[in-house]
Amino acid sequence: RGDSRAPTRLVVGVSDSLPKLTTWRLLRPALQAKPGLRLTCRIDKTERLVADLAVHALDVVLADAPFSPSLPVALFNHLLGECGLTVFGTESLAAKYRRKFPASLNGAPFIMPTPNTAMRRSLDAWSVEADVRPLIVCESEDVALLQVFGQEGMGLFAAPTVVEAQIRRQYNVRVVGRLPEVRERFYAISAERKLAHPAVVAITEAARETLFG
C-alpha cells in the first residue's frame, strides 16, 4: 500500500547548458524505476531554475555546475559523477585531425559552447595549459544546435565521453580523440540535504553506480 502514496510526478529543472543526451541518460532510470511517472522538464538558466527550486516549484535541478549561494536559501549540491570529453567530427574532419591529437586541434575549426558554460570554461583552461588554440568558428548556447552544426561539417565539437556512443549514432560523426583530463561534472541540486523523492533517488543512484561508475 505504501507505493500508492509515492509521488507520481517529477518536475525537473534542466540547465540549458546540459547536453540533451546526457539529460536523457540521467533521467531514464527514474522512468524505469517508477512506471507511470509523469515527467515534466523545464529548461532554463541554472540561476532561474534554482530560484524556482527554492520556492518548491521544482523537485530537483540537473546542472553541469554546482549551485553557488547567491540566494539567501539553503540548497544542496549532490555530485552525480564526472567524465572526460570526446571530440567529434565528420568522417573527413576526423580523418584530418585524428593524427597527432590533441596537438592537431591547434588551428582546427571548432564549434564551442558559449563562455558562460562549465564545458567552455574547462576547454578554455585546457587550451591554455596544453598551448593548443582551436579556431572557434561558432559559439552556441544551445548544445544540441552545436552538435547539428558539427554533423553538417562546420567544425569539430566536444561532448561528454559518457554519451560518446549515442553521439556517434545520432549525428553520424566520428571520434577524433578524447580529452580525459577535461572533466565534465554533473549535479543534482535539491532543496533538501537528504534526497526524498523516489525518482530523484533513482536518478542519483543510477548515475553514481552505473552511468559514471
ZAMARGU-4260 file (C-alpha; in steps of 0.2 Angstrom, whole numbers, plus 5000, padded with zeros to 4 digits):
<rodrens>
0) 5000/5000/5000 | 5015/5012/5003 | 5019/5013/4985 | 5002/5020/4981 | 5007/5036/4991
5) 5023/5038/4981 | 5024/5053/4970 | 5018/5050/4953 | 5025/5066/4946 | 5043/5073/4944
10) 5046/5091/4940 | 5064/5093/4934 | 5073/5109/4930 | 5087/5106/4917 | 5101/5118/4915
15) 5101/5124/4897 | 5120/5120/4896 | 5117/5102/4900 | 5118/5091/4884 | 5102/5083/4880
20) 5108/5066/4878 | 5116/5067/4895 | 5100/5073/4902 | 5091/5058/4895 | 5104/5046/4902
25) 5102/5054/4919 | 5083/5054/4919 | 5080/5037/4911 | 5082/5027/4927 | 5068/5037/4936
30) 5056/5032/4922 | 5062/5014/4923 | 5061/5014/4942 | 5044/5022/4943 | 5032/5016/4930
35) 5018/5028/4927 | 5028/5043/4932 | 5023/5059/4924 | 5039/5069/4920 | 5039/5087/4917
40) 5055/5096/4911 | 5059/5114/4912 | 5074/5120/4903 | 5082/5137/4908 | 5097/5146/4915
45) 5103/5137/4931 | 5100/5153/4941 | 5082/5155/4937 | 5079/5136/4940 | 5087/5136/4957
50) 5076/5151/4962 | 5061/5141/4957 | 5068/5126/4967 | 5070/5137/4982 | 5051/5140/4982
55) 5047/5122/4979 | 5041/5124/4961 | 5053/5110/4956 | 5058/5094/4963 | 5076/5094/4958
60) 5088/5104/4946 | 5101/5095/4935 | 5116/5105/4930 | 5134/5104/4925 | 5140/5116/4939
65) 5136/5116/4957 | 5124/5129/4964 | 5134/5144/4971 | 5125/5153/4985 | 5119/5170/4978
70) 5102/5167/4985 | 5099/5168/5004 | 5092/5150/5003 | 5098/5133/5008 | 5100/5122/4993
75) 5111/5107/4992 | 5123/5100/4978 | 5124/5081/4975 | 5138/5076/4963 | 5131/5063/4951
80) 5148/5059/4943 | 5161/5066/4931 | 5169/5061/4915 | 5181/5067/4901 | 5176/5075/4885
85) 5177/5067/4867 | 5180/5077/4852 | 5169/5073/4837 | 5169/5077/4818 | 5163/5072/4801
90) 5172/5057/4793 | 5183/5069/4783 | 5187/5081/4798 | 5190/5066/4809 | 5202/5059/4797
95) 5211/5075/4795 | 5213/5080/4814 | 5214/5062/4822 | 5233/5061/4818 | 5244/5069/4832
100) 5228/5073/4843 | 5227/5083/4853 | 5241/5094/4846 | 5231/5093/4829 | 5217/5104/4837
105) 5229/5119/4835 | 5220/5130/4822 | 5207/5117/4819 | 5189/5123/4816 | 5179/5121/4832
110) 5161/5124/4837 | 5161/5129/4856 | 5148/5131/4869 | 5147/5150/4875 | 5159/5156/4888
115) 5146/5156/4902 | 5146/5137/4902 | 5156/5125/4913 | 5161/5115/4897 | 5168/5130/4889
120) 5177/5136/4904 | 5185/5119/4906 | 5190/5118/4887 | 5197/5136/4888 | 5208/5131/4903
125) 5214/5115/4895 | 5218/5125/4879 | 5229/5137/4889 | 5238/5123/4899 | 5241/5112/4883
130) 5245/5128/4872 | 5233/5122/4859 | 5222/5135/4852 | 5207/5129/4841 | 5200/5141/4828
135) 5182/5145/4835 | 5171/5146/4820 | 5154/5146/4830 | 5148/5148/4848 | 5131/5142/4854
140) 5122/5142/4870 | 5111/5128/4863 | 5122/5112/4864 | 5110/5102/4853 | 5112/5116/4839
145) 5131/5115/4841 | 5130/5096/4838 | 5120/5098/4822 | 5132/5111/4815 | 5146/5098/4819
150) 5136/5085/4810 | 5135/5096/4795 | 5154/5098/4794 | 5155/5116/4801 | 5169/5111/4813
155) 5174/5099/4827 | 5164/5099/4843 | 5166/5091/4861 | 5153/5081/4871 | 5154/5071/4887
160) 5163/5054/4884 | 5149/5045/4894 | 5137/5048/4879 | 5150/5045/4866 | 5141/5030/4858
165) 5125/5039/4857 | 5133/5055/4849 | 5141/5044/4836 | 5125/5035/4831 | 5113/5050/4832
170) 5124/5063/4822 | 5134/5050/4811 | 5150/5058/4817 | 5167/5050/4821 | 5178/5051/4836
175) 5193/5062/4833 | 5200/5060/4851 | 5197/5060/4869 | 5202/5073/4882 | 5200/5063/4899
180) 5209/5077/4908 | 5195/5090/4904 | 5182/5085/4917 | 5163/5087/4915 | 5154/5086/4931
185) 5135/5083/4934 | 5125/5088/4949 | 5108/5086/4956 | 5103/5102/4966 | 5089/5100/4979
190) 5081/5109/4992 | 5084/5095/5005 | 5101/5088/5011 | 5094/5070/5010 | 5085/5066/4994
195) 5067/5060/4997 | 5058/5059/4980 | 5060/5041/4975 | 5063/5046/4957 | 5077/5058/4961
200) 5084/5044/4972 | 5084/5033/4957 | 5092/5046/4946 | 5107/5049/4959 | 5109/5030/4962
205) 5110/5025/4944 | 5121/5039/4940 | 5134/5035/4953 | 5133/5016/4951 | 5131/5014/4933
210) 5132/5029/4922 | 5148/5036/4930 | 5153/5021/4940
</rodrens>
